[in-house]
Amino acid sequence: MLRTQTPDVYDAWVANEISFDDPRVVEAIETFGTFARNDAYVMGGAGAVATTDFRDSPAGLFQSPPGCYMHRQASFIPAFFPEGTVVGEDADFFYFPAFAEKDLGSPVLGGGTLMAITDPSDATMAFVEFLKTPVAHEIMMAQGGFLTPHAGVNLATYETDTLRGQGEILLNATTFRFDGSDLMPGAIGAGSFWTGMVDYAGGADAAG
């Protein structure tokens, strides 16, 4: 959606201000379909889209010969790579280029960690203020497994070149949005949206 429409359309879709059969939503679904429903673009053919376990989805990258050369995934996917895989050597990543005919900047979709105070105190509030500083982020960046959109951090403090590259993509984003299915009510995001996309991957009509 962020690759085919402006952020305000994405926000309206998430908020149920436009319907799932709105032409702009259908366009986004069918754009996904140009990849997912093309047997030549999917390891095992389009029928494998809805039947491949998420944890097994990157396996083709590491077969010999490779079952695929690219895999669209989130930054945590190396957790499901074969043991001993070195990211940057055995596999690497890049920011997928935008459509040439659409000037939508460099959008990024992601998740995040929220912290809540359940027992307020001066010390707790002081700690939260500390967490807003660059040095607090840099301490976590040096431990691995942490990305930050904080514009004041020193990127050199990331534990690995891989994390540094992901951090640069995040900082260079012109639009950031949280995953739409996570923001929708559970009955939609993890329910009808999920099953509808499985049906679409299997050949159902996008508007339907």
Number of C-alpha atoms within 10 A of each C-alpha: 20 20 18 20 16 16 17 10 17 20 15 12 19 20 14 11 11 16 15 17 13 11 13 18 21 18 17 16 21 17 15 14 17 11 13 21 21 12 15 11 15 18 19 14 13 20 17 17 19 16 12 12 10 11 11 11 19 22 16 17 18 16 10 7 8 12 15 16 12 16 14 12 11 10 14 8 14 16 10 14 18 12 8 7 14 13 14 11 7 10 14 11 15 10 11 8 8 14 10 7 7 11 12 17 14 18 19 19 15 12 11 8 4 5 6 7 9 7 6 9 10 8 9 13 12 10 12 14 11 13 12 11 13 15 15 14 22 22 14 16 24 16 12 13 13 15 20 18 15 15 11 11 17 14 18 12 19 25 18 16 14 16 20 18 16 18 19 15 17 22 16 16 14 12 15 18 15 12 15 17 16 13 13 16 13 12 11 15 17 13 12 12 16 14 14 17 18 15 15 20 22 17 13 12 14 20 16 10
